[in-house]
Amino acid sequence: MIDVFIRTTNGQGKFREALFEATYQRWLMEPEVNIRTLRDMGIREARQCAEVSSRSDPYIFTDNDVLIVGKRWVERGTEAMLANPEYAVCSTLSLIEGENLAKPPEGSGSIYPVHSVGAPMWIRKNILTDLPEMDMNMECGILWEYVKAKGYKEGLIAGLRHNHMGHGFSSNPSLCYGV
């Protein structure tokens, strides 16, 4: 059983509520997941809540606008994480053109290294402890520095994809240009 934490905020409007409902329903289709919704929490607070309350290692932390794509998505990603202990945080390649241009290097395995990943994230338990304060604009960069300082890597899991349905309508003010 893998714990999945979905960060969401009330009062973001009908569009964001619809995105959350679609992504939540998709998570329900995955076998062996324990879904928890983290509502109206700050970034650091939500991440600390997930770290402390997760019973699985790794666990998944995601946002309310990220739709996972593919069969056995959680199982395949978890297998990759468990086979690569040097990676503390991993994500998947976005289907949104231009959002993530990372390409796997020649000869890479099931995970390939990248600088800074976003949601959805598999996170190893007991890595993201005592996080510094952060805001939406700096979250991914701060996490990358934090993970690197602990001697681990971040990467993308080869062959898995997600659809960032909220691209352009992000809860991150610097990425909200669709309205």
Buried (B, 14 or more C-beta within 10 A) or exposed (E): EBBBBBBBBEEBEEBBBEBBEBBBEBBEEBEEBEBBEBEEBEBBEBBBBBBEEBEBBBBBBBBBBBBBBEEEBBBBBBEBBEEBEEBBBBBBBBBBEEEBEBEBEEEEEBBBBBEBBBBBBBBBBEBBEEBEEBEBEBBBEBBBEBBBEEEBBBBBBBEBBBBBBBBEBBBBEEBEEEE
